[in-house]
Amino acid sequence: MKIVVDARTMGTKPSGIGIYAYNFLCGILDRYDVILVTDLATSSEMQHLKERGVKIIEYGKEVYRSSGVFAYFRFIRDILRKEQPELFWEPNILVPISLSGFHGKTVITIHDMFPVTMPQYFGAKYSTYFKFMLKRTLRRTDLILYNSYETKNETEQFFPRAKDVENHVLYIIVPKVSYEGETSDDGYFLYVGNVEKRKGVDILLSAYKKYAEKGGTKKLVIAGKKRGEADVDAALHELTGKYPQQFTYKGYVTDEEKNELYAHAGTVLFQSRAEGFGLCVLEAMHFGKKVLASDLSIFREIVGDVVNYFPLAGGAEALAEAMTKEFAEPDLGKYEEVMSRYYPETLVPRLFEVFDKAGGK
């Protein structure tokens, strides 16, 4: 069976969606004839797939969230008309134009509804575009993959048409971490992820300030890319100046650097206001670390009660209080039981079943 995949999200600097697609692609290459379409193919992930013999078709220039997306999808449509695969997979939710002339089935992955449920973090223009385009996409879609039941329920709440489309909840692959160094508890708090309000970083910075002012001495390390939110940037600058021996912002880190931080952290913090899945919680669990997370329903769906929670409604005060507690060491057996749900050997066979049925194999 031939499958064409839009791989633009992993073409240059893979996003979370790009890594999601990459991990599944690595598992299906030996079963299907996969063709990747992308704007550019410079990432190590794309190079690895190329080395495995995957056909990659490049658009030739980088595509952003703009009118350039429409031209890019016309390029994809031309490829689909020529190749006529059984399936076209769009891991990045939206298909902005009609794929007329393509006779196979279209599959999309829906990761979250944040442009609808949290428009303040995306801007009115993009939120309106997202809602309009998703309605159009659903009319052209034969199969939906969801990364959680929460995403499925929210999608069907806001877009009832989605209930009429065949769909499956297929969680995100979280491979076992390849780390050969030693692990230890060096006593610091760690947050890894985008530095933005949606991730609750403003809550974390305020909470740590309260924690330090009350005499807390554990260090806080933050690693991740800033999103250019002025008040968050100002809070980072304030803590750096006020507690230079206790607080460290490392900026964007490589996978190797991230693993080193996880390996030596005491407690890993996830204070998000919203998550589509909760990948970083599972990453921390791979290192056997204590985890303190906001009490989001998605975290409870993904990892249950094997980690510690604080009430998000309590904001910085609740997090600061939780940071003063000494949590019990995690049950590593329960950690492994949870993590095994998201290993490739668990999820790839499920994708085989879904794709084989959709493609008529």
Secondary structure per residue as TSV (DSSP state, phi and psi in degrees):
chain	resnum	aa	ss	phi	psi
A	1	M	-	360.0	137.4
A	2	K	E	-98.3	133.7
A	3	I	E	-130.0	127.1
A	4	V	E	-100.8	132.8
A	5	V	E	-123.6	131.5
A	6	D	E	-77.3	108.8
A	7	A	-	-105.8	21.0
A	8	R	G	-59.5	-33.2
A	9	T	G	-70.5	-9.4
A	10	M	G	-121.9	16.3
A	11	G	S	-69.0	-43.8
A	12	T	S	-119.2	-68.6
A	13	K	S	-120.3	93.2
A	14	P	-	-54.8	130.8
A	15	S	-	-83.1	-178.5
A	16	G	H	-57.8	-38.6
A	17	I	H	-66.5	-38.4
A	18	G	H	-62.4	-42.6
A	19	I	H	-68.2	-37.0
A	20	Y	H	-55.8	-50.0
A	21	A	H	-65.5	-42.3
A	22	Y	H	-59.1	-45.8
A	23	N	H	-64.3	-38.2
A	24	F	H	-71.5	-39.5
A	25	L	H	-60.6	-40.8
A	26	C	H	-59.2	-28.4
A	27	G	H	-86.5	-16.9
A	28	I	H	-109.7	-3.3
A	29	L	T	-62.5	-33.3
A	30	D	T	-78.7	-9.9
A	31	R	T	-103.8	-33.3
A	32	Y	S	-122.9	159.8
A	33	D	E	-87.9	100.5
A	34	V	E	-101.4	132.4
A	35	I	E	-120.5	127.1
A	36	L	E	-101.9	136.7
A	37	V	E	-115.2	132.8
A	38	T	E	-149.8	164.8
A	39	D	S	-73.9	-54.9
A	40	L	-	-133.3	159.8
A	41	A	-	-130.9	68.5
A	42	T	-	-109.5	-10.2
A	43	S	S	-72.8	160.5
A	44	S	H	-65.3	-31.5
A	45	E	H	-63.9	-43.1
A	46	M	H	-67.0	-38.4
A	47	Q	H	-64.4	-38.8
A	48	H	H	-63.5	-43.5
A	49	L	H	-66.3	-36.6
A	50	K	H	-63.7	-40.8
A	51	E	H	-64.9	-25.3
A	52	R	T	-84.9	5.4
A	53	G	T	90.3	13.0
A	54	V	-	-75.7	135.4
A	55	K	E	-75.7	124.6
A	56	I	E	-121.8	125.1
A	57	I	E	-110.3	119.9
A	58	E	E	-100.8	140.0
A	59	Y	-	-71.9	-35.1
A	60	G	S	107.2	-9.6
A	61	K	S	-151.5	152.2
A	62	E	-	-68.2	140.4
A	63	V	-	-114.4	130.9
A	64	Y	-	-111.5	177.8
A	65	R	S	-72.0	88.3
A	66	S	S	-165.2	-168.3
A	67	S	T	-62.0	-19.7
A	68	G	H	-60.2	-24.6
A	69	V	H	-63.2	-37.2
A	70	F	H	-66.7	-42.1
A	71	A	H	-64.9	-38.7
A	72	Y	H	-61.8	-42.1
A	73	F	H	-72.6	-25.4
A	74	R	H	-66.9	-35.0
A	75	F	H	-62.5	-44.9
A	76	I	H	-61.1	-42.2
A	77	R	H	-61.2	-39.8
A	78	D	H	-62.2	-39.9
A	79	I	H	-66.7	-42.7
A	80	L	H	-63.2	-38.6
A	81	R	H	-63.6	-36.6
A	82	K	H	-77.2	-46.1
A	83	E	H	-82.1	-31.4
A	84	Q	-	46.5	58.6
A	85	P	-	-71.7	162.3
A	86	E	S	-68.0	-34.3
A	87	L	E	-133.1	142.4
A	88	F	E	-116.7	124.6
A	89	W	E	-110.7	121.5
A	90	E	E	-109.2	98.9
A	91	P	T	-73.5	-11.2
A	92	N	T	-104.5	32.3
A	93	I	S	73.8	-62.3
A	94	L	-	-93.9	137.2
A	95	V	-	-120.0	98.5
A	96	P	-	-77.0	-12.6
A	97	I	S	-130.6	163.3
A	98	S	-	-70.1	135.6
A	99	L	-	-97.5	48.7
A	100	S	T	-59.5	143.6
A	101	G	T	91.8	-11.0
A	102	F	-	-98.6	127.9
A	103	H	-	-106.1	1.2
A	104	G	S	-86.1	-165.0
A	105	K	E	-104.5	149.3
A	106	T	E	-105.2	129.9
A	107	V	E	-117.0	134.1
A	108	I	E	-124.3	154.6
A	109	T	E	-110.8	130.5
A	110	I	E	-108.9	120.6
A	111	H	-	-97.4	-32.5
A	112	D	-	-168.5	171.8
A	113	M	-	-117.3	26.8
A	114	F	H	-58.8	-38.4
A	115	P	H	-60.7	-19.8
A	116	V	H	-95.9	-46.7
A	117	T	H	-81.4	-24.7
A	118	M	-	-135.6	59.8
A	119	P	G	-62.7	-20.2
A	120	Q	G	-62.4	-20.2
A	121	Y	G	-97.1	0.5
A	122	F	T	-124.4	-18.7
A	123	G	-	90.8	146.6
A	124	A	H	-62.2	-36.2
A	125	K	H	-65.0	-49.3
A	126	Y	H	-69.0	-37.5
A	127	S	H	-60.8	-41.3
A	128	T	H	-66.0	-43.6
A	129	Y	H	-60.1	-44.8
A	130	F	H	-60.4	-48.0
A	131	K	H	-62.4	-44.0
A	132	F	H	-64.1	-46.0
A	133	M	H	-72.1	-33.1
A	134	L	H	-68.8	-37.2
A	135	K	H	-59.1	-43.8
A	136	R	H	-67.4	-41.7
A	137	T	H	-61.1	-42.2
A	138	L	H	-62.9	-28.8
A	139	R	H	-72.6	-19.1
A	140	R	T	-106.5	3.9
A	141	T	-	-103.6	138.4
A	142	D	S	-101.0	-20.7
A	143	L	E	-153.4	135.0
A	144	I	E	-115.8	132.1
A	145	L	E	-105.0	128.8
A	146	Y	E	-109.3	148.0
A	147	N	S	-92.4	-0.3
A	148	S	-	-168.1	161.6
A	149	Y	H	-68.8	-31.9
A	150	E	H	-61.9	-44.3
A	151	T	H	-63.9	-41.5
A	152	K	H	-59.0	-47.7
A	153	N	H	-65.0	-41.5
A	154	E	H	-67.5	-40.3
A	155	T	H	-60.8	-46.8
A	156	E	H	-70.3	-24.7
A	157	Q	H	-68.5	-44.5
A	158	F	H	-89.9	-23.9
A	159	F	-	-132.0	80.1
A	160	P	G	-54.2	-26.2
A	161	R	G	-56.5	-29.2
A	162	A	G	-61.9	-26.3
A	163	K	G	-64.3	-24.9
A	164	D	G	-86.9	-4.6
A	165	V	S	-101.0	136.2
A	166	E	E	-55.7	135.8
A	167	N	E	-149.4	156.7
A	168	H	E	-143.5	141.6
A	169	V	E	-88.4	116.6
A	170	L	-	-129.8	105.0
A	171	Y	-	-64.1	172.0
A	172	I	-	-82.1	137.5
A	173	I	-	-70.9	131.1
A	174	V	-	-123.8	92.7
A	175	P	-	-63.4	156.6
A	176	K	-	-61.7	137.8
A	177	V	-	-71.7	130.9
A	178	S	-	-91.9	96.2
A	179	Y	-	-140.6	121.5
A	180	E	-	-104.5	-0.7
A	181	G	S	-81.9	179.7
A	182	E	-	-84.4	151.0
A	183	T	-	-111.3	150.2
A	184	S	-	-156.7	165.4
A	185	D	-	-103.3	98.0
A	186	D	-	-89.3	6.6
A	187	G	-	85.6	2.0
A	188	Y	-	-98.5	152.8
A	189	F	E	-79.1	145.2
A	190	L	E	-135.6	134.4
A	191	Y	E	-125.2	129.2
A	192	V	E	-122.8	125.1
A	193	G	S	155.3	178.8
A	194	N	-	-61.2	139.5
A	195	V	B	-93.4	91.5
A	196	E	S	-156.9	165.7
A	197	K	G	-67.6	-36.3
A	198	R	G	-58.1	-31.8
A	199	K	G	-84.9	3.0
A	200	G	T	72.3	22.2
A	201	V	H	-66.6	-31.8
A	202	D	H	-63.2	-37.0
A	203	I	H	-64.8	-44.9
A	204	L	H	-61.2	-45.8
A	205	L	H	-64.7	-41.4
A	206	S	H	-66.1	-40.4
A	207	A	H	-64.9	-41.3
A	208	Y	H	-67.8	-35.2
A	209	K	H	-61.0	-44.3
A	210	K	H	-64.7	-42.0
A	211	Y	H	-60.1	-46.9
A	212	A	H	-68.2	-39.2
A	213	E	H	-64.0	-27.4
A	214	K	T	-89.9	8.7
A	215	G	T	100.1	4.9
A	216	G	-	-64.1	137.0
A	217	T	-	-115.5	-8.4
A	218	K	-	-66.1	142.7
A	219	K	-	-77.6	157.9
A	220	L	E	-123.7	128.2
A	221	V	E	-118.1	129.6
A	222	I	E	-119.1	132.6
A	223	A	E	-133.4	125.4
A	224	G	S	160.2	166.2
A	225	K	-	-82.6	132.5
A	226	K	B	-73.7	147.3
A	227	R	-	-103.3	7.5
A	228	G	-	76.5	28.2
A	229	E	-	-87.9	118.2
A	230	A	H	-58.3	-43.0
A	231	D	H	-70.6	-33.7
A	232	V	H	-67.3	-43.8
A	233	D	H	-60.6	-39.7
A	234	A	H	-65.8	-39.4
A	235	A	H	-67.6	-37.8
A	236	L	H	-60.2	-46.2
A	237	H	H	-62.5	-40.3
A	238	E	H	-63.8	-47.5
A	239	L	H	-65.8	-37.6
A	240	T	H	-60.8	-40.3
A	241	G	H	-75.8	-35.4
A	242	K	H	-83.7	-34.4
A	243	Y	-	-130.5	62.0
A	244	P	T	-64.2	-22.9
A	245	Q	T	-89.2	-15.8
A	246	Q	T	-108.7	-29.2
A	247	F	E	-114.7	133.8
A	248	T	E	-135.1	126.9
A	249	Y	E	-109.4	117.3
A	250	K	-	-95.0	-8.5
A	251	G	-	71.7	-159.7
A	252	Y	S	-67.6	135.9
A	253	V	-	-124.5	153.7
A	254	T	-	-74.0	169.4
A	255	D	H	-60.4	-39.5
A	256	E	H	-63.8	-44.0
A	257	E	H	-66.1	-39.5
A	258	K	H	-61.5	-44.7
A	259	N	H	-62.5	-37.9
A	260	E	H	-62.1	-41.1
A	261	L	H	-65.1	-45.7
A	262	Y	H	-59.4	-43.7
A	263	A	H	-60.8	-28.9
A	264	H	H	-114.3	6.6
A	265	A	-	-73.9	158.2
A	266	G	S	-90.1	-62.4
A	267	T	E	-128.4	132.8
A	268	V	E	-99.4	130.9
A	269	L	E	-106.3	137.8
A	270	F	E	-138.9	99.9
A	271	Q	-	-106.4	28.8
A	272	S	-	-59.0	146.7
A	273	R	S	-83.3	-26.2
A	274	A	-	-158.4	139.8
A	275	E	-	-140.6	145.3
A	276	G	S	-84.1	-24.5
A	277	F	S	-146.8	-60.9
A	278	G	-	110.1	40.3
A	279	L	H	-56.8	-43.4
A	280	C	H	-64.8	-29.8
A	281	V	H	-61.5	-44.3
A	282	L	H	-67.3	-35.4
A	283	E	H	-60.7	-44.3
A	284	A	H	-63.9	-37.4
A	285	M	H	-64.7	-32.7
A	286	H	H	-58.6	-28.1
A	287	F	T	-94.8	6.3
A	288	G	T	69.8	26.9
A	289	K	-	-89.8	151.1
A	290	K	E	-65.1	141.2
A	291	V	E	-126.8	135.0
A	292	L	E	-122.5	115.5
A	293	A	E	-127.2	157.0
A	294	S	E	-66.6	153.0
A	295	D	-	-83.2	51.4
A	296	L	-	-71.9	144.2
A	297	S	H	-64.0	-29.8
A	298	I	H	-66.9	-38.1
A	299	F	H	-62.4	-40.9
A	300	R	H	-68.0	-34.6
A	301	E	H	-65.1	-41.8
A	302	I	H	-79.7	-43.3
A	303	V	H	-122.7	-4.3
A	304	G	T	65.5	-138.9
A	305	D	T	-104.1	22.0
A	306	V	S	-82.1	-8.1
A	307	V	S	-117.1	173.7
A	308	N	E	-97.0	147.6
A	309	Y	E	-127.2	154.3
A	310	F	E	-127.2	153.4
A	311	P	-	-74.4	114.1
A	312	L	G	-59.1	-33.3
A	313	A	G	-61.2	-23.4
A	314	G	G	-81.5	-7.7
A	315	G	H	61.1	-147.5
A	316	A	H	-62.2	-35.5
A	317	E	H	-61.4	-44.0
A	318	A	H	-67.5	-40.3
A	319	L	H	-67.6	-43.3
A	320	A	H	-59.0	-41.6
A	321	E	H	-64.3	-43.3
A	322	A	H	-63.8	-31.4
A	323	M	H	-68.2	-18.1
A	324	T	T	-85.6	-10.7
A	325	K	S	-83.5	153.5
A	326	E	-	-103.4	107.1
A	327	F	-	-84.5	150.8
A	328	A	-	-66.9	153.6
A	329	E	-	-62.2	141.7
A	330	P	-	-69.0	154.5
A	331	D	-	-84.0	104.0
A	332	L	H	-66.3	-28.4
A	333	G	H	-64.6	-42.5
A	334	K	H	-68.7	-37.0
A	335	Y	H	-56.3	-49.3
A	336	E	H	-63.8	-38.9
A	337	E	H	-59.6	-42.4
A	338	V	H	-69.0	-47.8
A	339	M	H	-62.9	-32.0
A	340	S	G	-64.0	-19.9
A	341	R	G	-65.4	-20.6
A	342	Y	G	-115.6	11.0
A	343	Y	S	-74.5	153.6
A	344	P	H	-54.9	-39.5
A	345	E	H	-66.8	-17.0
A	346	T	H	-88.9	-44.6
A	347	L	H	-90.6	-33.5
A	348	V	H	-60.2	-44.9
A	349	P	H	-59.2	-31.3
A	350	R	H	-68.3	-38.1
A	351	L	H	-66.7	-37.4
A	352	F	H	-55.1	-47.0
A	353	E	H	-60.5	-44.3
A	354	V	H	-66.2	-48.2
A	355	F	H	-68.6	-40.0
A	356	D	H	-59.8	-43.1
A	357	K	H	-66.8	-45.1
A	358	A	H	-65.6	-36.9
A	359	G	T	-87.1	0.1
A	360	G	T	76.1	21.6
A	361	K	-	-78.0	360.0
